[in-house]
Amino acid sequence: MESAGEVRHWNADVNGISLHVAEQGPADGPAVLLLHGFPELWLSWRRQMAALAARGFRAVAPDLRGYGDSTAPADPAAYTILHIVGDVVALLSHLSLPKVLVVGHDLGAQVAWHLCLFRPDLVRAVVALGVPFLPRGPRPTTESFAASDGLYIMQFQEPGRAERAFARYDVTTVLKKFFSIDIDDMTAPPGVEFIDFLEARPSIPWITDEELGQYAEKFQKSGFTGPLNYYRMMDTSWRLTAPWQDAKVMVPVKFIYGDKDIGLKSYGIGHFVKSGAFKSYVPNLEIVIIDGHHFLQQEQAERVNSEILSYFDKFTGEET
């Protein structure tokens, strides 16, 4: 097995912003684009990047806009799904990559799903973690949850509200609260802020103090407003994606989720995944359930690496 090599860091001016990118593996290897979720960074893929690079893949992991060392536009309107996918498309063009393998987790999985909808010509295959493809509903996202002020999605809508609540804690504690999520409901009791509802474990088995410090340093610098703006633009993104109503994802996909992931236990999503409705929208779909919670690629890195590599091995004989 060849050496994975060091992680290389660089910035690309794409789509009107600067994207910070971490890269590992041979520059001429089959490219794998890794898209992180909330509240994460390229760093959440550190174990996948090493495994991919060791197998000869070129792992490319950007900080999405609003995160880490990438540009964080001040205008919330700059965080629609069209902007985020636009960044990805521009990055691939910058790298002269006509087609890539994609891995996405959480909100990064949503970006991967929409990349498949908008530009399937750029995608060879996808591994999506934690968040399934959810077809566009008949009404805006927040209307479905309007009666539930305690739901994190609703609390994130109001500009400044979550930031003020987060500010009652140091950044490391905020991150630990999210990374520790192991609850039966994603809705805080009446009158309680969601961040106050979450409990931070003293330690998290899958992240070292040094790694947590790396996360905290970047969020201390960039803040949480950019990442929260993704949620604030959900309804706008719903309106903008009207042309893709009832569209299917035709790209090959492996979907991996943890059996203890609270997101799959909420709002009928687990039933959607298991009932066959999911596959009706993603015909070329494999589903894998593993032992774990939401942050699977960190919590169960070896198993996730094995699933990614075994799946992508099927596509590496194709022309890039």
C-alpha positions as a printed NumPy array, in Angstrom:
array([[  0.   ,   0.   ,   0.   ],
       [  1.469,   3.355,  -0.992],
       [  1.951,   6.159,   1.521],
       [ -1.048,   8.388,   2.025],
       [  1.177,  11.456,   2.062],
       [  0.613,  14.694,   3.919],
       [ -2.557,  16.772,   3.801],
       [ -2.079,  19.732,   1.478],
       [ -3.958,  23.001,   2.033],
       [ -4.753,  25.661,  -0.54 ],
       [ -7.402,  28.211,  -1.468],
       [ -9.346,  28.574,  -4.709],
       [-11.16 ,  31.676,  -5.915],
       [-14.389,  30.188,  -7.236],
       [-17.969,  31.388,  -7.677],
       [-17.157,  34.81 ,  -6.238],
       [-15.648,  33.523,  -2.978],
       [-12.478,  31.875,  -1.681],
       [-12.765,  28.214,  -0.741],
       [-10.228,  26.605,   1.552],
       [ -9.469,  23.068,   0.412],
       [ -7.638,  20.203,   2.112],
       [ -6.284,  17.527,  -0.189],
       [ -4.535,  14.209,   0.273],
       [ -3.412,  11.498,  -2.118],
       [ -1.92 ,  11.417,  -5.598],
       [ -2.922,  14.299,  -7.862],
       [ -3.557,  11.874, -10.726],
       [ -5.703,   9.479,  -8.677],
       [ -9.479,   9.154,  -9.083],
       [-10.909,  12.24 ,  -7.387],
       [-13.214,  11.965,  -4.371],
       [-14.974,  15.128,  -3.227],
       [-15.851,  15.122,   0.495],
       [-18.592,  17.481,   1.716],
       [-18.933,  18.082,   5.456],
       [-22.014,  18.88 ,   7.523],
       [-22.972,  21.083,  10.49 ],
       [-21.104,  22.058,  12.63 ],
       [-17.991,  20.634,  10.99 ],
       [-15.062,  21.354,   8.695],
       [-12.874,  19.525,   6.186],
       [-11.339,  18.02 ,   9.34 ],
       [-14.321,  15.713,   9.837],
       [-12.97 ,  13.685,   6.878],
       [ -9.426,  13.303,   8.261],
       [ -9.709,   9.512,   8.633],
       [-11.449,   9.018,   5.287],
       [ -8.866,  11.155,   3.483],
       [ -6.001,   9.046,   4.797],
       [ -7.744,   5.796,   3.843],
       [ -8.661,   7.048,   0.374],
       [ -5.174,   8.406,  -0.268],
       [ -3.594,   5.124,   0.816],
       [ -5.743,   3.356,  -1.782],
       [ -4.602,   5.748,  -4.524],
       [ -7.561,   8.139,  -4.561],
       [ -7.24 ,  11.91 ,  -4.588],
       [ -9.291,  13.119,  -1.612],
       [-10.492,  16.726,  -1.91 ],
       [-12.265,  18.204,   1.129],
       [-13.296,  21.884,   1.079],
       [-14.53 ,  23.969,   3.961],
       [-17.956,  24.902,   2.583],
       [-18.77 ,  28.602,   2.348],
       [-19.292,  30.114,   5.787],
       [-17.026,  27.552,   7.432],
       [-13.41 ,  27.465,   8.542],
       [-10.997,  29.278,   6.266],
       [-13.478,  29.728,   3.416],
       [-15.274,  33.011,   2.758],
       [-18.342,  33.668,   4.912],
       [-20.589,  36.127,   3.042],
       [-22.494,  38.445,   5.362],
       [-25.726,  38.303,   3.376],
       [-27.884,  35.311,   4.405],
       [-29.203,  35.178,   0.842],
       [-25.759,  33.948,  -0.259],
       [-26.366,  30.539,   1.347],
       [-29.014,  28.953,  -0.868],
       [-28.531,  25.444,  -2.204],
       [-27.798,  26.978,  -5.611],
       [-24.892,  28.925,  -4.151],
       [-23.464,  25.915,  -2.331],
       [-23.73 ,  23.563,  -5.293],
       [-22.41 ,  26.383,  -7.474],
       [-19.283,  26.481,  -5.308],
       [-18.787,  22.746,  -5.816],
       [-19.255,  22.957,  -9.584],
       [-16.826,  25.887,  -9.773],
       [-14.275,  23.99 ,  -7.668],
       [-14.444,  20.987,  -9.997],
       [-13.96 ,  23.318, -12.963],
       [-11.014,  24.964, -11.19 ],
       [ -9.453,  21.509, -10.772],
       [-10.297,  20.501, -14.353],
       [-12.193,  17.48 , -13.047],
       [-14.941,  16.467, -15.493],
       [-16.387,  13.802, -13.176],
       [-15.851,  12.841,  -9.534],
       [-16.873,  10.457,  -6.805],
       [-18.657,  12.26 ,  -3.965],
       [-19.103,  11.637,  -0.245],
       [-21.439,  13.862,   1.779],
       [-22.532,  13.921,   5.406],
       [-25.453,  15.778,   7.015],
       [-25.896,  19.103,   5.169],
       [-23.022,  18.001,   2.95 ],
       [-25.163,  15.019,   1.943],
       [-27.908,  17.454,   0.944],
       [-25.369,  19.288,  -1.2  ],
       [-24.343,  15.97 ,  -2.774],
       [-27.982,  15.049,  -3.501],
       [-28.599,  18.401,  -5.178],
       [-25.353,  18.183,  -7.134],
       [-26.765,  14.927,  -8.526],
       [-30.014,  16.692,  -9.435],
       [-28.458,  19.806, -10.952],
       [-25.342,  18.354, -12.592],
       [-25.472,  14.555, -12.8  ],
       [-22.914,  14.734, -15.609],
       [-20.268,  15.646, -13.012],
       [-20.896,  12.714, -10.647],
       [-19.748,   9.118, -11.047],
       [-21.205,   7.824,  -7.778],
       [-22.087,   9.037,  -4.277],
       [-21.817,   7.818,  -0.71 ],
       [-24.289,   9.769,   1.439],
       [-24.127,   9.626,   5.235],
       [-26.973,  10.312,   7.635],
       [-29.319,  12.408,   5.492],
       [-31.336,  10.713,   2.735],
       [-32.584,  12.379,  -0.409],
       [-35.815,  14.089,   0.588],
       [-38.019,  14.96 ,  -2.392],
       [-39.257,  18.532,  -2.592],
       [-42.477,  18.828,  -0.615],
       [-45.651,  20.765,  -1.444],
       [-44.817,  23.672,   0.874],
       [-41.776,  25.443,   2.346],
       [-39.764,  23.572,   4.956],
       [-40.577,  25.806,   7.903],
       [-44.327,  25.622,   7.275],
       [-44.113,  21.929,   8.076],
       [-42.609,  22.731,  11.482],
       [-44.212,  26.099,  12.259],
       [-45.945,  24.849,  15.394],
       [-42.689,  23.592,  16.921],
       [-40.625,  26.534,  18.169],
       [-38.392,  24.165,  20.134],
       [-37.198,  22.379,  16.981],
       [-33.635,  23.347,  16.182],
       [-34.506,  24.165,  12.547],
       [-37.09 ,  26.7  ,  13.709],
       [-34.843,  28.238,  16.357],
       [-32.108,  28.657,  13.75 ],
       [-34.428,  30.715,  11.483],
       [-34.404,  33.991,  13.412],
       [-31.235,  36.002,  12.691],
       [-29.11 ,  36.296,  15.811],
       [-31.229,  34.063,  18.052],
       [-29.043,  30.954,  17.981],
       [-25.871,  33.058,  18.01 ],
       [-26.993,  34.733,  21.245],
       [-27.805,  31.367,  22.789],
       [-24.51 ,  29.834,  21.665],
       [-22.616,  32.813,  23.11 ],
       [-23.553,  31.725,  26.626],
       [-20.988,  28.941,  26.217],
       [-17.412,  28.771,  25.019],
       [-17.02 ,  27.49 ,  21.457],
       [-15.586,  24.14 ,  22.55 ],
       [-18.67 ,  23.465,  24.683],
       [-21.02 ,  24.373,  21.827],
       [-19.259,  21.907,  19.556],
       [-19.22 ,  19.187,  22.229],
       [-22.953,  19.641,  22.747],
       [-23.641,  18.948,  19.071],
       [-21.093,  16.141,  18.825],
       [-22.652,  14.535,  21.933],
       [-26.204,  14.412,  20.551],
       [-27.788,  11.249,  21.903],
       [-31.367,  12.237,  22.66 ],
       [-34.82 ,  11.013,  21.77 ],
       [-36.084,  14.283,  20.349],
       [-34.598,  17.152,  18.37 ],
       [-37.091,  19.555,  19.954],
       [-36.387,  21.507,  23.129],
       [-39.143,  21.935,  25.724],
       [-41.238,  25.125,  25.513],
       [-39.249,  28.226,  26.366],
       [-35.879,  26.435,  26.199],
       [-33.178,  27.156,  23.627],
       [-32.02 ,  24.054,  21.784],
       [-28.352,  24.583,  22.695],
       [-29.356,  24.706,  26.386],
       [-31.323,  21.477,  25.925],
       [-28.248,  19.618,  24.664],
       [-25.804,  18.089,  27.123],
       [-22.075,  17.948,  26.457],
       [-20.345,  14.703,  27.351],
       [-17.146,  15.128,  29.395],
       [-15.295,  13.466,  26.548],
       [-16.172,  12.151,  23.089],
       [-14.484,   8.843,  22.208],
       [-13.969,   9.604,  18.535],
       [-12.325,  13.007,  18.839],
       [ -9.148,  13.958,  20.68 ],
       [ -8.757,  17.147,  22.661],
       [ -6.285,  18.332,  20.014],
       [ -8.771,  17.717,  17.189],
       [-11.563,  19.398,  19.127],
       [ -9.242,  22.331,  19.642],
       [ -8.691,  22.553,  15.882],
       [-12.45 ,  22.745,  15.333],
       [-12.875,  25.315,  18.091],
       [-10.087,  27.536,  16.763],
       [-11.785,  27.821,  13.362],
       [-15.295,  28.399,  14.734],
       [-13.922,  30.943,  17.204],
       [-12.557,  32.832,  14.202],
       [-15.419,  32.453,  11.727],
       [-18.387,  32.19 ,  14.089],
       [-21.603,  30.26 ,  13.551],
       [-23.632,  32.751,  11.507],
       [-22.519,  31.409,   8.117],
       [-23.384,  27.805,   8.991],
       [-26.703,  28.887,  10.525],
       [-27.573,  30.785,   7.342],
       [-27.885,  27.46 ,   5.532],
       [-30.946,  26.792,   7.687],
       [-32.242,  30.338,   7.222],
       [-32.236,  29.848,   3.458],
       [-34.152,  26.537,   3.481],
       [-37.422,  28.138,   2.393],
       [-35.665,  30.2  ,  -0.277],
       [-33.953,  27.058,  -1.547],
       [-37.352,  25.339,  -1.633],
       [-38.664,  28.1  ,  -3.895],
       [-35.588,  28.046,  -6.129],
       [-35.734,  24.281,  -6.658],
       [-39.266,  24.285,  -8.118],
       [-37.917,  23.202, -11.542],
       [-36.761,  19.931,  -9.943],
       [-40.139,  19.035,  -8.442],
       [-40.527,  15.21 ,  -8.5  ],
       [-37.079,  14.789, -10.042],
       [-35.205,  11.57 ,  -9.325],
       [-31.54 ,  11.041,  -8.509],
       [-30.266,   8.727, -11.233],
       [-26.63 ,   8.619, -10.078],
       [-25.498,   5.418,  -8.252],
       [-25.66 ,   5.98 ,  -4.485],
       [-24.757,   4.082,  -1.327],
       [-26.597,   5.515,   1.683],
       [-25.148,   4.776,   5.118],
       [-26.808,   5.605,   8.401],
       [-26.347,   4.768,  12.056],
       [-28.993,   2.726,  13.82 ],
       [-28.977,   5.293,  16.662],
       [-29.077,   8.415,  14.49 ],
       [-31.811,  10.613,  15.954],
       [-32.317,  12.275,  12.575],
       [-33.565,   8.99 ,  11.114],
       [-35.96 ,   8.548,  14.029],
       [-37.665,  11.913,  13.545],
       [-40.561,  13.13 ,  11.396],
       [-41.084,   9.866,   9.555],
       [-37.675,   9.95 ,   7.866],
       [-36.757,   6.453,   9.007],
       [-40.015,   5.091,   7.619],
       [-39.361,   6.899,   4.329],
       [-35.936,   5.266,   4.072],
       [-37.127,   1.753,   4.922],
       [-40.475,   1.753,   3.129],
       [-39.204,   1.738,  -0.434],
       [-40.276,   5.325,  -1.095],
       [-36.635,   6.41 ,  -0.844],
       [-35.578,   3.966,  -3.546],
       [-38.379,   5.141,  -5.814],
       [-36.629,   8.534,  -5.94 ],
       [-33.094,   7.07 ,  -6.075],
       [-33.441,   3.969,  -8.273],
       [-29.739,   3.002,  -8.216],
       [-29.533,   2.847,  -4.416],
       [-27.835,   0.684,  -1.798],
       [-28.679,   1.155,   1.885],
       [-26.315,   0.153,   4.685],
       [-27.182,   0.384,   8.389],
       [-24.319,   0.312,  10.867],
       [-23.929,   0.646,  14.614],
       [-23.616,   4.319,  15.413],
       [-25.064,   7.778,  15.853],
       [-25.006,  10.808,  13.562],
       [-21.314,  11.648,  13.106],
       [-20.586,   8.272,  11.582],
       [-17.473,   9.035,   9.588],
       [-15.74 ,  10.008,  12.824],
       [-17.428,   7.634,  15.268],
       [-17.13 ,   4.531,  13.075],
       [-14.287,   5.567,  10.802],
       [-12.955,   2.122,   9.91 ],
       [-16.372,   0.728,   8.99 ],
       [-17.278,   3.826,   6.989],
       [-13.923,   3.718,   5.212],
       [-14.523,   0.093,   4.285],
       [-17.977,   0.896,   2.912],
       [-16.692,   3.851,   0.884],
       [-13.733,   1.971,  -0.565],
       [-15.685,  -1.159,  -1.442],
       [-18.295,   0.951,  -3.232],
       [-15.936,   3.251,  -5.111],
       [-13.789,   0.319,  -6.215],
       [-16.685,  -0.54 ,  -8.536],
       [-16.24 ,   2.718, -10.425],
       [-12.487,   3.163, -10.628],
       [-12.24 ,   1.243, -13.885],
       [-14.242,   3.935, -15.65 ],
       [-12.691,   6.817, -17.529],
       [-12.386,   9.878, -15.297]])
